[in-house]
Amino acid sequence: MACPACEVQELNDSFAPADAGIDPQRLREALADADLRVLLMVLHQLTGDRRWISDPLLPRRDVRLIADESAGFDEATQRLIRDAAFELLSRGVPSPAIARPDDAKILEMMSACLGEAVDPAYAPMVREDMGVADGDAHWSAEPDPDLLQQSRVLIIGAGVSGLGLAMQLQRLGIAYQIIERNEDVGGTWLENRYPGAGVDTPNLFYSWSSQRNPHWTRYFSLRDEILGYLQGTATRVGLREHIRFGTEMRRADWDEQRLLWRVQLAPTGAAPDAVCETLEVRYLVSAIGHISEPNQTRIDGMQDFQGPMFHSARWPDRLELAGKRVAILGTGATAMQLAPAIIEQVAQLTIYQRTAQWARPTPELRREVSPAARWLFANVPFYAQWYRFTLFWRYGDGLLRFLRKDSQWPHPERSLNRVNDKHREQMTEHIRTVLASRPDLVDKCVPDYPPYGKRILLDNGWYDMLLRNDVELVTEPVSRFDADGAVTADGQHRAHDVVVLATGFSIAKLSARLDIRGLGGRTLAEAWADDNPRAYLGITVPDFPNLFILYGPNTNLGHGGSAIFHAECQVRYITRSIVQAIEHRVQALDVKRAVHDAWIAKVDEEHAQLIWTHPGMSTWYRNQHGRVVSTSPFRLVDYWRMTHEADLDNYRQLTVQEGADTG
Ligand code: NAP
C-alpha cells in the first residue's frame, strides 16, 4: 500500500539536485539569470530566515506573462540576493529549514513572492501542486486483490487526460486498459502537426504536477517537444503495455444486472459491420478530448478543387509548400500559429477571415528558456516549484473577475466593464501601432465584440505578417471553390494551389460522439439532446452509472489556467470515487439527478454573469441554443475544491448481490 508521506518525499527528492555538490562556476552563471522573486522563496525555505520575505526584499508586483527576472530591485539589491544564494548553495545544498510549509506559511510566501495579498483559498491547492502536501487518492487499508481485478477500468483515449488517469490507476494498483484510435499516445498533440503548432500556456505550468520536466527549451513549447514529453512519460511510467493502439470503441452498453459495461471494440476504420470484440469492465472513462473532431466545412465546389485541401488537424505527410499559393480559411488559434510559420516558404498566402479576433501582444512567445534557467530548474531545490507557481498565478484566475458583466457599464456592446474596456483599448492600440501604415487592415482587424468573448489569441507575429506584400487578408466570404481557387461573394476569383481549412472543431457533442447506452438503453446523445452536454462537475451523468468523463462539459478553460491542471482535478475525483466504491464494496455509482441538476444550475447562473453569454459574437463555447456547454465559469481554485473530495452520498450506490440501491 502507498505511504502518502513517503510519496511526497519521493516527489521532493526527484527535484533535489542529482548530487549534493554544485559546481560554483555553473551556479554563479545560472544565478545571473535567476528570477529573483523565486530565488527569494528558495532562500527563505532553505534558511528559514524571514529577512527574505520581508521589506525591503519584497518583489514588485508584475502581471506580465513572463515577469521581469529582476523583480523590480535595484542593482545592489539584486547582487545581494544572488550573492546570498551563491554563498548558501555553493557549500552544498543544505537541508531545508522549511521542508513542508503549512497553509499559513505558504500563504505568507505566495503573497511575498507576488507582491500582492493572496486569497487563503489557494494555500492548500498550491501546497499540493508543489508536492508539499499529498492530495492523491489512497487506500485506507490494503485493498483486496480480487476486488482490484473486478474493478477494471477502460479508458477511451490516450491523450493528456487518459494518460493522466492511467498513471494514477497504475499507482493504486487498479486494473485498467486504454484503447486509442491512433497508433501512438498524445491525442490532440499527436494529431495536430501543422507547422507552428504549439502551446500558449507556458509548459512549466502546462505539464503534470507529478511529472515535472526541468528541460523545456521554450516557455511556450512547440508540438514536437510536448508530444515528446507525453510519449516519454507514457514509456517511463510503463503505461504503453496497457494501451491498445489502432482500436476504436464502437458501442458501450450498461448491464443493469451485472453492473458493468459491455464494450464493443473494433480496429480503427474497420467497416461498420466488422465483427467487434467485446470487453466487460466495471468502469468506463471517456477521455476522447474536447477539441478533437474537425468541423465539417461545406462550401460549394470544394470537391472540384484540384490541389490539396485538408483540415488543419489532418496535415498531410510530405506536403510541399515552397513556392505555392496557399489559402487558409479561418483566423482562430490554429491559423494564428500556422500562417506566420509557413509565410517564408510560400509564394502567396491568402487568409479568409470571417470574424476578426482579439490577440494579446506576446513578445515572450518565442523566447527560449536559457540553459542557465534550465540548470536552476533542475538543480536548485524549490526553484522549479516556485517558478511554476508564479506562472500558475499569472495564467490563473486573475482575469476571471474582469470577465463579469457590469450592469451599470454604459458600453455593453463593445466591452463588459471598465477593465475589459481597458483591455480592449490596449489590444486595439497594439493593432493600430503594428498596422499603422495600412489603415485598411486596421479596419479589418479590430473586432467589434468584447475582448475575451471568443478564445483569446496570442499574437505570434500575425499583424506584422499581414503587412507583407505576399499576404492578403480577405474578409469577403468564400461563396464557392473551383478547380484552381476560390470565388468570394463579390465575384472575385483567387488562384490557390493548397487550401488549409483551419475552421475549428465540432465541440457540442463531446462524449456523446461515442455510442454509450446507459439505463434503459438510452444513449448519451439522447440524454444530452444531441448538443446540450451536461455532467455533474463535468464528470458524471445521471443514468450512466460508472461512466466518468475527462475534459467533459463545462470544464474547458476560457479565462486562463492549464487544461492539464483541470484534468488532474478530474483524475483525483475519479480515482477517489473508485477507491471509495471498492472500499465500501459498492459496484456502481450513479449520480443523483438532484445533485447533478443543482450543479448545472450553478454553472448556468454563473455564466449568465460572464462574457461567454454576451450576444455580440459567435463562439464554440456555446451550443446552437446559446447555452455555454464547453467552458467552466469557475476559478481554478473553486473547481479544485469542488472536485477534491468524492462524496459518495451524491450517488445512488448499487451492489451486485442485491441488485439493490443503497443510496
Ligand atoms: P477556431 O478557434 O474555432 O477557429 C476557426 C476559424 O475558422 C474561425 O476564424 C472561424 O470563423 C473560421 N471558420 C469556421 N468555419 C468557417 C467557414 N465555413 N467559413 C469561413 N470561416 C470559417 O479553431 P482553431 O483555430 O482550430 O482553434 C480551436 C481551438 O483549439 C482553440 O480555440 C484552442 O482552444 C485550441 N487550440 C489551441 C492552440 C494553442 O493553445 N496553442 C492552438 C490551436 C488550437 P468564426 O470566428 O467566424 O467562427
Residues whose N, C-alpha, C, O or C-beta is under 5 A from the ligand:
A	BS01	NAP	G198 V199 D200 I291 T297 L329 G330 T331 G332 A333 T334 A335 Y352 R354 T355 R455 A502 T503 G504 F505 W620
